[in-house]
Amino acid sequence: YLSQGKEARRLGVLSARMESFSGNYGDPGEVLGVSGEDLLIACRQGALRLRMVQPEGKALMKAKDFFNGQSRLVSKLF
């Protein structure tokens, strides 16, 4: 689920992979932004790179396209 204001919307993740890196880039579950074609979500150690997602009630899409269609998605929490 992705928190948007007082609402939480289901976001299906159909393709993802972990990326390890050192340092603290955000709280676990926090949307960090886009890197290449992937939407980055902070984890305790590293980040989850979302490649393909399916928003609630919508068709399957690239995570980058989902990010581009959302306003103020950075810093939101999963």
Protein Blocks (a to p, Z undefined) as FASTA:
>chain_A
ZZehjbccddddfbdcddddedjfbdehiafbjehjbccdddfehcdddfbdcdehiacd
dfklmmmmpghkgopaZZ
